[in-house]
Amino acid sequence: MSYPTTLGPWFVVQRLIHENDVILGLEYYQHSDDGEELWVRDPKLALLFMSLQSAARVADSTEAQVRVLTSRDNAKEFGRG
């Protein structure tokens, strides 16, 4: 298995969970074909994008942010390290 690098980064779409201006945590975008929730709190379920364009398209349409993963250590949080 290869890992992300600065020349071949991976991308995650994430957004803040907040209530009454209090930040409660992060949610991560996941792909769903069967009607499951598109946002999950478990980073291991997050969809990893190999294309910045695809990640940015999802982030723009959902008012979220794109996070860039550039090392094996970055990927560990997402269960890929």
N, C-alpha and C positions, 0 to 999 in steps of 0.2 A: 504494500500500500504506500502510495506517495503521500506527502504532507505538503501543506502550503508553504510557500517561500515568498520572498519579496518579489521575485520575477514571475511567480505563479500563485498569487494569493487566492484565498477562498473568501466568500462574502456571506454574511448573515444579515437578515432583515430583523430589526428589533425595535420595540417601542417601550416607552415608559408607562408604567401603570401608576396613575395618580388619582387622588381623591381629595377634594378641597385643598389643593395646592400642597399636598403631602405626597411625596414619592413613596410608593409601596414596593416597587421592584421593576423587573423587566419581563416582557413577553416576547416570544420569538415566533416568527412566521414558519408554518409548516404547510406542506402541500397536502390537499385532501381531495380524493376522488369520491368519497362516500358520505359527504356531508358533515364530517367531523369539524370541530372548531378549527379555524385557521390559525389561531394564536394559542400558544402553550407557554407555560412557565418553566417547563423542564428544558434546559438548553440541549439535552441529548436528543430531543425530538425535533430540533430546528432543522429546516431545510438549508443545506449548504449550497450556495450558488458558485459556479465556476466563472460566471460572466458578470462583470460589473453592470453592464447594460440591463440584464435581466433583474438583478437585485435592485437597481435604481428604479426600474419600472414598477416593481412591486412596492417599494418604499414610497414612491411618489403617489401611488394610487391609494395608499393606506395611511398616509401621514406618519410614516415611520422613518427610521434611520438605517443606513447601511454601515455595518461594522466590517472591517477588513482583518482577516486572519493571515498572518505572514510567517508563522512558525509552528512547529509541532507542539510547543507549549501552549500556543493560542488554541490549537485544536483540541487539547485535552478537556477543556470545559464542555466541549460539544461531543464528548465520547469518542473522539477520533485520534487519540494520542496514546 
